[in-house]
Amino acid sequence: MSYVIRSIGILQQSSIPTFDAPTNVVAAYNGTKGWVQITWTDNTSDEDNFRMEVDVNGGGYNWLTDPAADATSYNHSPVTGGSTYTYRIRAEKTAENSDWAYSAGETIPF
């Protein structure tokens, strides 16, 4: 048995843009200020904004904030002593989103 494959129409070449995720996501508790500062490296120049979500004590991720385009830090407060906060962030654009980037968990002292 043999097969014949035919193509009808015009093939157009298009490029798929690479939309890089943030990297170097770090969450650090600032005891003087009473907040967790989350910092990251912005690896794309044309995002509309970022989306940040937080997981508290392993309960699942929930929306926290949408930092503006080109932002590289956010201060999360209030936070609760004895809780562990883990953050994820992605770059967003109308037609696409980057992959999520994750922080290590940050446990707030009592």
Backbone bond lengths (Angstrom), bond angles and torsions (degrees), N, CA, C in turn:
res aa  C-N    CA-C-N  psi(-1)  N-CA   C-N-CA  omega(-1)  CA-C   N-CA-C  phi
1 M - - - 1.436 - - 1.524 107.67 -
2 S 1.301 117.00 138.56 1.458 121.50 177.59 1.521 108.94 -130.48
3 Y 1.313 114.29 157.33 1.452 121.28 -178.98 1.523 109.52 -123.93
4 V 1.305 115.93 147.42 1.452 122.06 174.22 1.516 107.17 -120.29
5 I 1.301 115.22 126.23 1.461 120.14 179.94 1.513 108.08 -108.77
6 R 1.307 115.89 125.07 1.463 121.18 179.51 1.519 109.18 -121.70
7 S 1.285 115.31 146.43 1.453 121.16 177.63 1.516 108.67 -117.96
8 I 1.288 115.77 132.10 1.451 121.16 178.68 1.514 107.90 -118.76
9 G 1.315 116.59 132.67 1.456 120.50 178.92 1.509 111.17 115.47
10 I 1.320 114.51 -173.18 1.454 121.41 -176.58 1.522 107.87 -110.13
11 L 1.290 115.45 129.01 1.457 121.36 176.82 1.521 108.54 -87.87
12 Q 1.311 116.26 125.36 1.459 120.27 178.04 1.514 108.22 -112.59
13 Q 1.293 115.26 134.60 1.449 120.00 179.06 1.520 108.85 -90.16
14 S 1.281 115.59 133.72 1.458 119.80 175.81 1.517 108.44 -135.71
15 S 1.284 115.63 154.62 1.459 119.06 178.09 1.519 108.71 -102.41
16 I 1.300 115.53 144.82 1.463 121.55 176.89 1.520 106.89 -98.66
17 P 1.323 116.78 119.38 1.464 117.91 -176.91 1.524 111.48 -67.63
18 T 1.288 115.21 147.01 1.458 120.91 174.62 1.517 107.44 -94.01
19 F 1.287 115.94 122.66 1.455 121.67 -179.04 1.515 106.65 -114.03
20 D 1.319 116.85 97.03 1.459 121.98 -171.20 1.521 112.39 -75.10
21 A 1.307 114.79 139.61 1.463 121.57 176.40 1.527 110.04 -75.42
22 P 1.326 116.88 154.93 1.463 119.49 171.75 1.532 109.39 -61.92
23 T 1.313 116.26 157.40 1.465 121.49 176.46 1.524 108.97 -132.40
24 N 1.329 115.28 176.02 1.469 122.15 176.36 1.524 112.03 54.18
25 V 1.324 116.67 45.97 1.469 120.83 179.84 1.528 108.49 -77.93
26 V 1.319 115.58 121.41 1.463 121.60 -177.37 1.524 108.64 -129.36
27 A 1.331 116.05 132.49 1.461 122.29 174.88 1.526 107.36 -114.53
28 A 1.320 117.28 125.61 1.460 121.66 -177.93 1.525 109.96 -136.20
29 Y 1.328 115.76 126.79 1.461 120.81 179.01 1.524 110.08 -75.74
30 N 1.319 116.63 132.94 1.454 123.41 175.35 1.521 107.20 -109.79
31 G 1.323 116.14 99.43 1.459 121.24 -176.27 1.517 113.57 -63.67
32 T 1.314 118.06 -31.50 1.460 121.70 178.80 1.524 111.16 -66.76
33 K 1.320 115.93 -42.01 1.467 121.33 -177.99 1.529 112.66 -89.79
34 G 1.341 117.00 -21.87 1.468 120.43 179.40 1.513 113.42 77.66
35 W 1.329 117.28 28.93 1.455 120.27 179.26 1.524 110.23 -136.26
36 V 1.328 114.92 167.04 1.454 121.18 170.65 1.519 106.40 -102.72
37 Q 1.313 116.17 125.18 1.468 120.20 175.58 1.523 107.82 -95.62
38 I 1.325 115.89 124.82 1.460 122.29 177.30 1.522 106.61 -107.23
39 T 1.324 116.25 126.13 1.458 121.58 177.65 1.526 108.58 -122.90
40 W 1.327 116.01 154.26 1.459 121.50 179.02 1.518 109.50 -155.31
41 T 1.325 115.03 166.16 1.458 121.48 174.04 1.518 108.51 -100.31
42 D 1.323 116.07 126.40 1.467 123.05 178.25 1.533 107.42 -84.47
43 N 1.327 117.40 114.49 1.465 121.90 -175.65 1.514 114.29 -103.61
44 T 1.307 117.73 9.55 1.460 120.35 177.53 1.523 108.54 -134.79
45 S 1.309 115.73 153.35 1.464 118.77 -175.40 1.521 113.37 -107.55
46 D 1.329 117.19 0.31 1.469 117.20 -174.62 1.524 114.01 -132.07
47 E 1.339 117.44 28.22 1.456 118.88 174.99 1.520 109.84 -71.06
48 D 1.334 116.35 155.19 1.463 121.08 172.84 1.526 110.27 -81.91
49 N 1.315 115.74 -36.20 1.459 123.17 179.96 1.523 107.68 -171.33
50 F 1.316 116.15 -179.69 1.461 122.76 171.54 1.521 107.88 -110.84
51 R 1.315 116.32 162.43 1.459 121.66 171.23 1.521 106.11 -125.02
52 M 1.333 116.04 128.63 1.456 121.22 179.20 1.519 109.22 -119.66
53 E 1.317 114.55 135.38 1.461 121.54 176.41 1.523 108.53 -126.56
54 V 1.319 116.04 155.60 1.458 121.52 -178.73 1.522 109.76 -129.19
55 D 1.317 115.26 142.80 1.463 123.42 173.06 1.526 106.05 -114.03
56 V 1.325 116.90 125.37 1.457 121.49 178.92 1.524 108.30 -109.33
57 N 1.319 116.10 118.53 1.467 123.31 177.07 1.530 113.38 56.23
58 G 1.320 117.76 33.79 1.466 120.88 176.42 1.514 114.52 75.67
59 G 1.324 117.66 18.41 1.465 121.35 -176.93 1.520 115.36 -85.28
60 G 1.323 118.06 2.32 1.463 121.14 -178.47 1.519 110.93 103.45
61 Y 1.320 115.44 153.80 1.460 120.64 -177.17 1.527 111.94 -81.48
62 N 1.342 114.51 138.71 1.462 122.58 175.84 1.521 108.90 -133.56
63 W 1.333 115.61 150.81 1.453 121.05 179.27 1.519 110.22 -56.87
64 L 1.334 115.92 137.75 1.464 121.69 176.13 1.523 111.00 -115.71
65 T 1.327 116.66 -52.43 1.466 120.68 -176.96 1.525 109.67 -165.64
66 D 1.316 116.11 167.58 1.468 123.03 174.95 1.522 108.26 -121.51
67 P 1.335 117.93 85.52 1.467 119.27 178.79 1.534 111.29 -59.14
68 A 1.312 115.39 149.47 1.467 121.87 -178.24 1.531 111.21 -66.63
69 A 1.328 115.18 160.14 1.460 121.13 174.33 1.526 109.21 -53.59
70 D 1.321 115.42 142.76 1.469 124.02 177.84 1.521 114.27 71.33
71 A 1.333 118.92 0.88 1.468 120.64 175.35 1.527 108.95 -67.69
72 T 1.331 116.50 152.94 1.468 120.55 177.51 1.528 112.22 -135.24
73 S 1.338 117.03 11.06 1.464 119.25 175.37 1.521 110.30 -159.91
74 Y 1.340 113.52 159.44 1.460 121.16 176.53 1.522 107.47 -152.91
75 N 1.327 117.63 140.29 1.455 122.68 177.15 1.524 109.44 -105.33
76 H 1.337 116.00 117.81 1.461 121.60 -177.84 1.525 109.66 -98.35
77 S 1.321 115.66 119.93 1.456 121.15 173.95 1.526 108.10 -150.69
78 P 1.303 119.64 155.13 1.461 125.62 -2.26 1.530 111.16 -79.80
79 V 1.313 115.14 158.48 1.462 121.79 174.78 1.523 108.15 -125.41
80 T 1.326 116.65 156.88 1.459 122.05 -172.78 1.525 110.98 -109.78
81 G 1.327 116.33 130.48 1.459 121.75 177.67 1.520 111.46 -57.28
82 G 1.329 116.14 139.61 1.458 121.93 -180.00 1.513 113.90 86.11
83 S 1.315 118.37 -8.43 1.470 122.00 179.75 1.526 110.60 -93.74
84 T 1.334 115.56 151.22 1.457 121.60 176.04 1.522 108.86 -109.95
85 Y 1.321 115.44 126.20 1.456 122.94 -178.06 1.527 109.27 -111.08
86 T 1.327 115.65 128.43 1.461 121.80 174.48 1.520 107.22 -124.04
87 Y 1.325 116.13 135.45 1.460 121.63 -173.88 1.520 110.88 -116.39
88 R 1.327 114.99 150.43 1.454 120.09 168.78 1.524 107.65 -135.08
89 I 1.328 114.97 149.69 1.459 120.88 -176.33 1.519 109.17 -144.40
90 R 1.323 115.61 146.27 1.461 120.79 174.82 1.522 108.72 -142.01
91 A 1.323 115.07 155.19 1.458 121.26 173.55 1.523 107.73 -85.48
92 E 1.336 116.51 142.48 1.464 120.70 -178.84 1.523 110.88 -127.37
93 K 1.302 114.05 145.07 1.449 123.10 174.61 1.521 105.70 -140.79
94 T 1.297 118.42 156.12 1.455 122.32 -174.11 1.519 112.92 -46.05
95 A 1.318 118.12 -47.07 1.463 121.08 -173.16 1.526 114.23 -97.44
96 E 1.338 118.53 -6.89 1.456 119.18 -176.58 1.518 111.03 -160.27
97 N 1.323 114.92 161.90 1.463 122.67 176.40 1.512 108.78 -130.80
98 S 1.315 116.82 151.72 1.455 120.27 173.90 1.528 108.94 -77.95
99 D 1.313 115.81 173.96 1.457 120.56 170.84 1.525 108.35 -69.23
100 W 1.328 115.87 161.61 1.459 120.89 175.53 1.521 109.59 -74.39
101 A 1.322 116.26 147.02 1.461 123.71 170.00 1.523 106.37 -120.48
102 Y 1.335 117.13 140.75 1.461 122.02 -170.64 1.524 112.05 -117.91
103 S 1.331 115.18 148.80 1.462 121.31 171.31 1.521 108.12 -95.89
104 A 1.315 115.19 164.28 1.456 119.40 167.08 1.528 107.14 -75.43
105 G 1.322 117.40 158.94 1.460 120.23 177.63 1.516 111.89 -68.27
106 E 1.313 116.85 142.62 1.461 122.39 177.69 1.525 107.79 -120.18
107 T 1.339 116.42 115.16 1.462 120.63 -179.71 1.522 109.25 -92.66
108 I 1.316 114.90 129.56 1.460 121.56 -177.52 1.532 108.74 -86.76
109 P 1.335 118.11 126.44 1.463 118.91 178.60 1.533 111.48 -69.74
110 F 1.329 115.07 156.99 1.478 120.07 176.12 1.501 110.19 -72.96
